[in-house]
Amino acid sequence: MEEPKVRVGIMAAEEVRFVLLTPYICGQKTLSGTQTARIEGGQILCGEFRGTELHFEAISEEARFSVEDVVIGVRFHWQRLQKQTFQGALTLCLIEGKIQIINEIGAEDYLRSVIGSEMNATASLELLKAHAVISRSWLLCRIMRDNPLEPFPVQKEDGAESEDRVVRWYGRDEHRFYDVCADDHCQRYQGLGHIHSETVDIAVEATRGEVLTYGGTVCDARFSKCCGGVSETYDTAWEDRRVPYLQAIRDDRPEASLPDLTQEAEARAWINATPNSFCNTSDKGLLRQVLNDYDRETADFYRWEVRLEQKTLQSLLLRKAGIDFGDILALTPIERGKSGRITLLRISGSKRSVCVGKELEIRSWLSDSHLYSSAFWVEPGDNGSGVPPYFILHGAGWGHGVGLCQIGAAAMGAQGFGYDEILRHYYRGARLSKIYE
């Protein structure tokens, strides 16, 4: 196959401002400079152009445009606005009452930005090469999903809900008008400003066209920040199906026996301990190489604690879940995955009780943004009233834990492991395949 083009959703708003830093063509007119688009009469109005879709074609490979007030880290604790600069074509689409900015770019150029956005571009070459392969694999799995060879169709948001049970997971194919979005929901893509060094170019070029495959199909290569010592299986975070190359493995010695972390006592003991692991590191030099500035605002990620006061938790659940539980009496893990991540949590209140899952929904309900992970055990406070004044969550890891552990992979790269060894460690049974030159 040839290198594909990627349509990336950058942002959506009722009014957008962007700057064409080099000449672009819209219709038959060449234009550049600052542009403002707004909605008028059910269409997008941008200067003399009007329609439900406006396309600005890049005249040359050097074409660039910038966008004001792009939101990054949506709903996470580092959420903020950035001005970002992009290359390639630009399209404005009217979607659900907002103007959506879409960037069309070649897959390899897209990856150059992703690698520097997901990781710090000063990381080791082997780590960057490994991340280039998995980011390319994940991307091509998305845009090739209509390929009849693709055995794992991506699910839309789905789940099982009733009065006392809310189970949700979130798929990636809800973007009907573009392939991927630019934020953590898909892969971080923050434009040219995050291509910091030639090492990123070297990593992407050295692995050009390389993907992970399993059984002759491109792998859905998931990844997260820190597994907490054990990676998780696919079904803990998404729909109930087995993905053979996304297994639960110990991050230090995969051949070693793994405690049964689906059991509450074992999970609590594991979280209370700090076992050796590639991702168990406090090396600030290493972390500076692999984490961007806003990621380093998360100081504790291998093991952490969060204290939720009773009134704070009641208010949080009312706002995030829309449920008035009354006094929160207990937070009880019902089901855990193989890394100890909770997949079903019972929240018991004086007015009602609800079981919530899967891991991302649990993290969302119990935090203003998201908990670092759902691998936690609960220590309720006790003042003798029967209503805990607070709950302390003792936790492990950062993210869903499925696939590559970014901090663990960074440590492996720093210790001299090759990118192929890093990939074999996290994706059991998968192989490297080159699908275009």
Phi, psi and omega in degrees: 000160175272161176302125183278161169269150182237134174258116186248124175281116185273307181195168177220137179201166179287336174218135181231149177234131180218161182237122174277102186284342175226166181296139175232163177246128172235121189066240176243016184250137175268133180212162178206176178091190185288134181230142175235132179239137177220170180264131179213124178060036179075015178225166174273129176247118180225100184061235180271000184261142181215141177164174176276348175211126178238130184244130177247107186272134177290134180279327183220171178294340180273003183300137182220147171217153178239154182232133178276150168055049173280127180278127174243156181063044185304123178069007174262169186290347179258014183306137179196173178258144177223149165268126185234149180243137185231162172246166178093192185279159182229132177231137173252126179236140174272110185229117176051046174079011178227157176271117179263125175269124181238132177253126176256125189209155176294149185302319183290322176292322174303315183295327179301322177285318181301315184297319179283342178271318179287323180231163174283134186291354177271005178293171183296151181301320183293322176295315181296323177294317178299318182289327176299318181294314184286325177293322177293319180298311180300316181298310184291331173298324178290306189280348176258015189293342175275356178295127181298344178281345182285113187273349187241080180300140182282133182272148169280172176308132184205177177160187179236123183230142173209186182298327184242017181209125177230110180235117183225147166222166190233119178275179185250359187261019179285352178277091186283339187253358176205169187282312184216158173265174188262003186246188186299339176305324176247264172224143178296124177225103189242029171077196187289339182294346182252018170259088193274336187210163179290346178298323177297314178301318180297316182296316181291317181293321181295334182249015186312127178076000182274135177223167170271136177231155175219122182062029177084005179239154181290134183284144171276081193277090180282160178203158176214176186290307187212122183284341182082013178114338178218130176281162187249162177272158186303317189292344177293326184259333186230208187291163187280082173212154182271128172248107194298333182269000176248086187252169171271116179228150172289137185280350178258310183227089185298339179278347181286157180291147182252127177298155181280087185282001172285344179268136188301315182295318179294319180296317180296317180296320180295315181292326179290336180272169174232070184296154175301141181194152175303322184273001176273083182218143173240017180293104185296327177298315178295315182295326176296331180284333188247346182245134174289168187304316182288333175291328181287354172292342174269097188281320183248121183226333180287314172224139186209166175225143174228130178255125179246113177290152184306307182294322178298316181294318177301312181296319180297314181292325177295320182283316186277322184257344183072026184237130173267101181277348191073214175291134177277117185265329183198148169241109190239116174295130179256318179224142176233151173277184187286347174264002184091359178291134181285130176254344177213121183237129176267124174256112184257123179236170180290339180258324178195165178232143182219140171265130183236142176196172357271207194300320182291324179293321176299313181297324181290318182294329188260020181203153174298327176246269172212140168300154179303319176200176175260011175274086180212158167241158192249127174247105179281146172286162183219114175244014177084000183269347186089350176246108182302131179288342179198166173229133174254124177261118177262116191232172181219137172084172185219107181107185184285342174081004184272133177080217184291134173267112188298317180289322176297318178295325177297318179295321177298317178299319180293333180272003174098006176289142175282161183297328178292324177292320178300316181292319178296327180296317187265338183237086187292127177087351178279159179227155176280131179223141177259118186251352168204156182275000000 
